[in-house]
Amino acid sequence: MDDSDYFPYHLDYNYSYDGNLTPVEEPVFHHKATCLKEALCVALLVVTVVIFLLGFCGNALVIWISGFKMKKTVNTTWYLSLAISDFVFCAFLPFSITNMVMEEWIFGLFMCKFASCIMFLNMFSSIFLLVIISIDRFVSVVFPVWAQNHRSIKMASVIVLLAWLLAIGLSVPSMIFRDVSTHLGRTICFNNYTLNQFSHKIVAVSRLVAGFVVPFIIIIICYSIIILKIRTSRMAKSSKPFRVMTALVAAFFICWLPYHVFVLLELSHQDYDHSILITGLKVGTSMAAANSFLNPVLYVFMGNDFKQKFKSSVLSKMENAMADEGHTTSRFLSRSSSMDGRASTHI
């Protein structure tokens, strides 16, 4: 155990407990936090606070607009669910910030398990919702008539519910393996993988596959087909749809790849430099968390022309962006095919 125990939501932010750590009833000395004296720790602390403030406020605004100020549609169902997922993630960041500053877990065993579980729940649900949005856009572009006839709020609600249930199932390991121990005057919340020698590897690989590889492949396939479809249309002269789609895929890849890479490296931590792994896990975790405040920006604020929205009020900007998402793409398609003219413009 070392200073790698950082965020409670962190995934495998600390090396798995191998039986060498012996909890003691009475601390030998009082642990003194050194985070505020270390440049990297201070930098990541500032980044985490910024992520919390922007993510909490940004997603709360999206929830308010899409949930209470707009007519319920398939699009607002996606946005509301995604915003709720990211909002809950950000709402639990203060636990991480406190743990980061104090370098000690003070919230007890239940919150150790619950906070980690909630963080993974929202990590998976957020990623699954991004996949759902990608598939929805793909179906609306490639099969516009079918989408017009079958794309409904009820179907969207059922799909969102299934995504959340799957995310809950994948978050259960946090409740099982997360544990609390006091050692040398320091109480930590850590991953105790001593129940089975393969537990650590199974959890890490399953999170990589279900939380990154498969979603990323699906997103890439969906947006690649959409771009090819747009390019074959006669009116596809604007580069805006390509910029937006590229930003969506790039943000997903950049935010999550470092985290998953270092989690895999941590499985064989004895083969790598300890300090490099710790630094990589900390930076990777912060980058993954940043995706929670980037989502409102990429999926809402980039929905319409930035200059025009900047001149209007904040509420109008968000309302127009969510209501008109996909209009540009649909206009391209409607001009290239009379059948596409009957397609829903909300992709």
Contacts in CASP RR format, 6 or more apart in sequence:
PFRMAT RR
TARGET T0000
AUTHOR 0000-0000-0000
METHOD contacts of the structure
MODEL  1
MDDSDYFPYHLDYNYSYDGNLTPVEEPVFHHKATCLKEALCVALLVVTVV
IFLLGFCGNALVIWISGFKMKKTVNTTWYLSLAISDFVFCAFLPFSITNM
VMEEWIFGLFMCKFASCIMFLNMFSSIFLLVIISIDRFVSVVFPVWAQNH
RSIKMASVIVLLAWLLAIGLSVPSMIFRDVSTHLGRTICFNNYTLNQFSH
KIVAVSRLVAGFVVPFIIIIICYSIIILKIRTSRMAKSSKPFRVMTALVA
AFFICWLPYHVFVLLELSHQDYDHSILITGLKVGTSMAAANSFLNPVLYV
FMGNDFKQKFKSSVLSKMENAMADEGHTTSRFLSRSSSMDGRASTHI
1 14 0 8 1.000
1 15 0 8 1.000
1 17 0 8 1.000
1 21 0 8 1.000
1 181 0 8 1.000
1 183 0 8 1.000
1 188 0 8 1.000
1 190 0 8 1.000
2 14 0 8 1.000
2 15 0 8 1.000
2 274 0 8 1.000
2 278 0 8 1.000
3 103 0 8 1.000
3 278 0 8 1.000
4 13 0 8 1.000
4 14 0 8 1.000
4 15 0 8 1.000
4 277 0 8 1.000
4 278 0 8 1.000
4 281 0 8 1.000
4 282 0 8 1.000
5 13 0 8 1.000
5 14 0 8 1.000
5 99 0 8 1.000
5 103 0 8 1.000
5 105 0 8 1.000
5 188 0 8 1.000
5 189 0 8 1.000
5 190 0 8 1.000
6 13 0 8 1.000
6 14 0 8 1.000
6 96 0 8 1.000
6 99 0 8 1.000
6 100 0 8 1.000
6 281 0 8 1.000
6 282 0 8 1.000
6 285 0 8 1.000
7 13 0 8 1.000
7 96 0 8 1.000
7 99 0 8 1.000
7 100 0 8 1.000
7 119 0 8 1.000
7 285 0 8 1.000
7 289 0 8 1.000
8 92 0 8 1.000
8 95 0 8 1.000
8 96 0 8 1.000
8 99 0 8 1.000
8 105 0 8 1.000
8 107 0 8 1.000
8 111 0 8 1.000
8 112 0 8 1.000
8 115 0 8 1.000
8 116 0 8 1.000
8 119 0 8 1.000
8 189 0 8 1.000
9 89 0 8 1.000
9 92 0 8 1.000
9 96 0 8 1.000
9 115 0 8 1.000
9 116 0 8 1.000
9 118 0 8 1.000
9 119 0 8 1.000
9 120 0 8 1.000
9 123 0 8 1.000
9 285 0 8 1.000
9 289 0 8 1.000
10 96 0 8 1.000
10 281 0 8 1.000
10 285 0 8 1.000
11 120 0 8 1.000
11 204 0 8 1.000
11 207 0 8 1.000
11 259 0 8 1.000
11 263 0 8 1.000
11 285 0 8 1.000
12 191 0 8 1.000
12 200 0 8 1.000
12 203 0 8 1.000
12 204 0 8 1.000
12 263 0 8 1.000
12 266 0 8 1.000
12 281 0 8 1.000
13 281 0 8 1.000
13 282 0 8 1.000
13 285 0 8 1.000
14 188 0 8 1.000
14 190 0 8 1.000
14 191 0 8 1.000
15 266 0 8 1.000
15 269 0 8 1.000
16 191 0 8 1.000
16 192 0 8 1.000
16 193 0 8 1.000
16 194 0 8 1.000
16 199 0 8 1.000
16 200 0 8 1.000
17 179 0 8 1.000
17 181 0 8 1.000
17 190 0 8 1.000
17 191 0 8 1.000
17 192 0 8 1.000
17 193 0 8 1.000
17 194 0 8 1.000
18 194 0 8 1.000
19 194 0 8 1.000
21 181 0 8 1.000
21 183 0 8 1.000
22 183 0 8 1.000
23 181 0 8 1.000
23 182 0 8 1.000
23 183 0 8 1.000
24 182 0 8 1.000
24 183 0 8 1.000
24 184 0 8 1.000
24 185 0 8 1.000
25 182 0 8 1.000
27 182 0 8 1.000
27 184 0 8 1.000
27 185 0 8 1.000
27 186 0 8 1.000
28 184 0 8 1.000
28 185 0 8 1.000
29 184 0 8 1.000
29 185 0 8 1.000
30 185 0 8 1.000
31 103 0 8 1.000
31 104 0 8 1.000
31 184 0 8 1.000
31 185 0 8 1.000
31 186 0 8 1.000
33 101 0 8 1.000
33 102 0 8 1.000
33 103 0 8 1.000
33 104 0 8 1.000
34 41 0 8 1.000
34 103 0 8 1.000
35 41 0 8 1.000
35 42 0 8 1.000
35 45 0 8 1.000
35 100 0 8 1.000
35 101 0 8 1.000
35 102 0 8 1.000
35 103 0 8 1.000
36 42 0 8 1.000
36 45 0 8 1.000
36 101 0 8 1.000
40 279 0 8 1.000
40 282 0 8 1.000
41 100 0 8 1.000
44 100 0 8 1.000
44 282 0 8 1.000
44 283 0 8 1.000
44 286 0 8 1.000
45 97 0 8 1.000
45 100 0 8 1.000
45 101 0 8 1.000
47 286 0 8 1.000
47 290 0 8 1.000
48 93 0 8 1.000
48 96 0 8 1.000
48 97 0 8 1.000
48 100 0 8 1.000
48 286 0 8 1.000
48 289 0 8 1.000
49 97 0 8 1.000
51 90 0 8 1.000
51 93 0 8 1.000
51 286 0 8 1.000
51 289 0 8 1.000
51 290 0 8 1.000
51 292 0 8 1.000
51 293 0 8 1.000
52 90 0 8 1.000
52 93 0 8 1.000
52 94 0 8 1.000
52 97 0 8 1.000
54 293 0 8 1.000
55 86 0 8 1.000
55 87 0 8 1.000
55 90 0 8 1.000
55 292 0 8 1.000
55 293 0 8 1.000
55 296 0 8 1.000
56 87 0 8 1.000
56 90 0 8 1.000
56 91 0 8 1.000
56 93 0 8 1.000
58 293 0 8 1.000
58 296 0 8 1.000
59 83 0 8 1.000
59 84 0 8 1.000
59 86 0 8 1.000
59 87 0 8 1.000
59 90 0 8 1.000
59 292 0 8 1.000
59 293 0 8 1.000
59 295 0 8 1.000
59 296 0 8 1.000
60 87 0 8 1.000
61 296 0 8 1.000
61 314 0 8 1.000
61 318 0 8 1.000
62 79 0 8 1.000
62 80 0 8 1.000
62 82 0 8 1.000
62 83 0 8 1.000
62 296 0 8 1.000
62 300 0 8 1.000
62 318 0 8 1.000
62 322 0 8 1.000
63 80 0 8 1.000
63 83 0 8 1.000
63 84 0 8 1.000
63 87 0 8 1.000
65 315 0 8 1.000
65 318 0 8 1.000
65 319 0 8 1.000
65 322 0 8 1.000
66 76 0 8 1.000
66 79 0 8 1.000
66 80 0 8 1.000
66 83 0 8 1.000
66 322 0 8 1.000
67 76 0 8 1.000
67 80 0 8 1.000
69 315 0 8 1.000
69 319 0 8 1.000
70 76 0 8 1.000
70 319 0 8 1.000
70 322 0 8 1.000
70 323 0 8 1.000
72 153 0 8 1.000
73 153 0 8 1.000
73 323 0 8 1.000
73 346 0 8 1.000
74 136 0 8 1.000
74 151 0 8 1.000
74 152 0 8 1.000
74 153 0 8 1.000
74 155 0 8 1.000
74 156 0 8 1.000
74 346 0 8 1.000
75 322 0 8 1.000
75 323 0 8 1.000
75 325 0 8 1.000
75 346 0 8 1.000
76 322 0 8 1.000
77 153 0 8 1.000
77 156 0 8 1.000
77 157 0 8 1.000
77 160 0 8 1.000
78 129 0 8 1.000
78 132 0 8 1.000
78 133 0 8 1.000
78 136 0 8 1.000
78 156 0 8 1.000
78 160 0 8 1.000
79 299 0 8 1.000
79 300 0 8 1.000
79 322 0 8 1.000
81 125 0 8 1.000
81 129 0 8 1.000
81 160 0 8 1.000
81 163 0 8 1.000
81 164 0 8 1.000
82 126 0 8 1.000
82 129 0 8 1.000
82 130 0 8 1.000
82 133 0 8 1.000
82 295 0 8 1.000
82 299 0 8 1.000
83 295 0 8 1.000
83 296 0 8 1.000
85 122 0 8 1.000
85 125 0 8 1.000
85 126 0 8 1.000
85 129 0 8 1.000
86 122 0 8 1.000
86 126 0 8 1.000
86 292 0 8 1.000
86 293 0 8 1.000
86 295 0 8 1.000
86 296 0 8 1.000
88 118 0 8 1.000
88 121 0 8 1.000
88 122 0 8 1.000
89 118 0 8 1.000
89 119 0 8 1.000
89 122 0 8 1.000
89 123 0 8 1.000
89 126 0 8 1.000
89 289 0 8 1.000
89 292 0 8 1.000
90 292 0 8 1.000
90 293 0 8 1.000
92 115 0 8 1.000
92 118 0 8 1.000
92 119 0 8 1.000
93 289 0 8 1.000
95 107 0 8 1.000
95 111 0 8 1.000
95 115 0 8 1.000
98 106 0 8 1.000
98 107 0 8 1.000
99 105 0 8 1.000
99 106 0 8 1.000
99 189 0 8 1.000
103 186 0 8 1.000
104 186 0 8 1.000
104 187 0 8 1.000
104 188 0 8 1.000
105 112 0 8 1.000
105 180 0 8 1.000
105 187 0 8 1.000
105 188 0 8 1.000
105 189 0 8 1.000
106 187 0 8 1.000
107 115 0 8 1.000
107 189 0 8 1.000
108 180 0 8 1.000
108 187 0 8 1.000
108 189 0 8 1.000
109 179 0 8 1.000
109 180 0 8 1.000
112 178 0 8 1.000
112 179 0 8 1.000
112 180 0 8 1.000
112 189 0 8 1.000
113 174 0 8 1.000
113 175 0 8 1.000
113 178 0 8 1.000
114 175 0 8 1.000
115 189 0 8 1.000
116 174 0 8 1.000
116 175 0 8 1.000
116 178 0 8 1.000
116 189 0 8 1.000
117 171 0 8 1.000
117 172 0 8 1.000
117 174 0 8 1.000
117 175 0 8 1.000
117 178 0 8 1.000
118 171 0 8 1.000
119 174 0 8 1.000
120 167 0 8 1.000
120 170 0 8 1.000
120 171 0 8 1.000
120 173 0 8 1.000
120 174 0 8 1.000
120 207 0 8 1.000
121 167 0 8 1.000
121 168 0 8 1.000
121 171 0 8 1.000
122 167 0 8 1.000
122 292 0 8 1.000
123 211 0 8 1.000
123 288 0 8 1.000
124 166 0 8 1.000
124 167 0 8 1.000
124 170 0 8 1.000
124 171 0 8 1.000
124 210 0 8 1.000
124 211 0 8 1.000
125 163 0 8 1.000
125 164 0 8 1.000
125 167 0 8 1.000
126 291 0 8 1.000
126 292 0 8 1.000
126 295 0 8 1.000
127 211 0 8 1.000
127 212 0 8 1.000
127 215 0 8 1.000
127 252 0 8 1.000
127 256 0 8 1.000
128 163 0 8 1.000
128 166 0 8 1.000
128 167 0 8 1.000
128 215 0 8 1.000
129 160 0 8 1.000
129 163 0 8 1.000
130 215 0 8 1.000
130 219 0 8 1.000
130 248 0 8 1.000
130 252 0 8 1.000
130 295 0 8 1.000
131 215 0 8 1.000
131 218 0 8 1.000
131 219 0 8 1.000
132 159 0 8 1.000
132 160 0 8 1.000
132 163 0 8 1.000
133 299 0 8 1.000
134 218 0 8 1.000
134 219 0 8 1.000
134 222 0 8 1.000
134 223 0 8 1.000
134 248 0 8 1.000
135 218 0 8 1.000
135 222 0 8 1.000
136 151 0 8 1.000
136 156 0 8 1.000
136 347 0 8 1.000
137 222 0 8 1.000
137 223 0 8 1.000
137 226 0 8 1.000
137 326 0 8 1.000
137 329 0 8 1.000
137 347 0 8 1.000
138 222 0 8 1.000
138 223 0 8 1.000
138 225 0 8 1.000
138 226 0 8 1.000
139 146 0 8 1.000
139 147 0 8 1.000
139 151 0 8 1.000
140 147 0 8 1.000
140 151 0 8 1.000
140 330 0 8 1.000
140 343 0 8 1.000
140 344 0 8 1.000
140 346 0 8 1.000
140 347 0 8 1.000
141 225 0 8 1.000
141 226 0 8 1.000
141 229 0 8 1.000
141 230 0 8 1.000
141 329 0 8 1.000
141 330 0 8 1.000
141 333 0 8 1.000
141 347 0 8 1.000
142 225 0 8 1.000
142 226 0 8 1.000
142 229 0 8 1.000
144 333 0 8 1.000
144 339 0 8 1.000
144 340 0 8 1.000
144 341 0 8 1.000
144 342 0 8 1.000
144 343 0 8 1.000
144 344 0 8 1.000
145 339 0 8 1.000
145 342 0 8 1.000
145 343 0 8 1.000
147 343 0 8 1.000
147 344 0 8 1.000
147 347 0 8 1.000
148 342 0 8 1.000
148 343 0 8 1.000
148 344 0 8 1.000
151 344 0 8 1.000
170 206 0 8 1.000
170 207 0 8 1.000
170 210 0 8 1.000
170 211 0 8 1.000
173 203 0 8 1.000
176 195 0 8 1.000
177 191 0 8 1.000
177 192 0 8 1.000
177 193 0 8 1.000
177 195 0 8 1.000
177 199 0 8 1.000
177 203 0 8 1.000
178 189 0 8 1.000
178 190 0 8 1.000
178 191 0 8 1.000
178 192 0 8 1.000
179 189 0 8 1.000
179 190 0 8 1.000
179 191 0 8 1.000
179 192 0 8 1.000
180 187 0 8 1.000
180 188 0 8 1.000
180 189 0 8 1.000
180 190 0 8 1.000
181 187 0 8 1.000
181 188 0 8 1.000
181 190 0 8 1.000
182 188 0 8 1.000
191 200 0 8 1.000
193 199 0 8 1.000
193 200 0 8 1.000
193 203 0 8 1.000
196 202 0 8 1.000
200 267 0 8 1.000
201 267 0 8 1.000
204 263 0 8 1.000
204 264 0 8 1.000
204 266 0 8 1.000
204 267 0 8 1.000
205 264 0 8 1.000
207 260 0 8 1.000
207 263 0 8 1.000
208 260 0 8 1.000
208 263 0 8 1.000
208 264 0 8 1.000
211 256 0 8 1.000
212 256 0 8 1.000
212 257 0 8 1.000
212 260 0 8 1.000
215 252 0 8 1.000
216 252 0 8 1.000
216 253 0 8 1.000
216 256 0 8 1.000
219 248 0 8 1.000
219 249 0 8 1.000
219 252 0 8 1.000
220 249 0 8 1.000
223 245 0 8 1.000
223 248 0 8 1.000
223 249 0 8 1.000
226 241 0 8 1.000
226 245 0 8 1.000
226 329 0 8 1.000
227 241 0 8 1.000
227 242 0 8 1.000
227 245 0 8 1.000
229 333 0 8 1.000
230 236 0 8 1.000
230 241 0 8 1.000
230 242 0 8 1.000
230 329 0 8 1.000
230 332 0 8 1.000
230 333 0 8 1.000
232 336 0 8 1.000
233 332 0 8 1.000
233 333 0 8 1.000
233 335 0 8 1.000
233 336 0 8 1.000
233 337 0 8 1.000
234 335 0 8 1.000
234 336 0 8 1.000
235 331 0 8 1.000
235 332 0 8 1.000
235 335 0 8 1.000
235 336 0 8 1.000
236 332 0 8 1.000
238 328 0 8 1.000
238 332 0 8 1.000
240 328 0 8 1.000
241 328 0 8 1.000
241 329 0 8 1.000
241 332 0 8 1.000
244 298 0 8 1.000
244 302 0 8 1.000
244 303 0 8 1.000
247 298 0 8 1.000
247 302 0 8 1.000
248 298 0 8 1.000
248 299 0 8 1.000
251 291 0 8 1.000
251 294 0 8 1.000
251 298 0 8 1.000
252 291 0 8 1.000
254 287 0 8 1.000
255 287 0 8 1.000
255 288 0 8 1.000
255 290 0 8 1.000
255 291 0 8 1.000
255 294 0 8 1.000
256 287 0 8 1.000
256 288 0 8 1.000
256 291 0 8 1.000
258 280 0 8 1.000
258 283 0 8 1.000
258 284 0 8 1.000
258 287 0 8 1.000
258 288 0 8 1.000
259 281 0 8 1.000
259 284 0 8 1.000
259 285 0 8 1.000
259 287 0 8 1.000
259 288 0 8 1.000
262 277 0 8 1.000
262 280 0 8 1.000
262 281 0 8 1.000
262 284 0 8 1.000
263 281 0 8 1.000
265 272 0 8 1.000
265 277 0 8 1.000
266 277 0 8 1.000
266 281 0 8 1.000
269 277 0 8 1.000
299 325 0 8 1.000
300 318 0 8 1.000
300 321 0 8 1.000
300 322 0 8 1.000
301 309 0 8 1.000
301 317 0 8 1.000
301 318 0 8 1.000
301 321 0 8 1.000
302 321 0 8 1.000
303 321 0 8 1.000
303 322 0 8 1.000
303 324 0 8 1.000
303 325 0 8 1.000
303 326 0 8 1.000
304 317 0 8 1.000
304 320 0 8 1.000
304 321 0 8 1.000
304 324 0 8 1.000
309 316 0 8 1.000
309 317 0 8 1.000
309 320 0 8 1.000
309 321 0 8 1.000
310 317 0 8 1.000
312 320 0 8 1.000
323 346 0 8 1.000
324 345 0 8 1.000
325 346 0 8 1.000
325 347 0 8 1.000
326 345 0 8 1.000
326 346 0 8 1.000
326 347 0 8 1.000
327 345 0 8 1.000
329 347 0 8 1.000
330 340 0 8 1.000
330 341 0 8 1.000
330 343 0 8 1.000
330 344 0 8 1.000
330 345 0 8 1.000
330 347 0 8 1.000
333 340 0 8 1.000
333 341 0 8 1.000
333 343 0 8 1.000
334 340 0 8 1.000
334 341 0 8 1.000
334 343 0 8 1.000
END
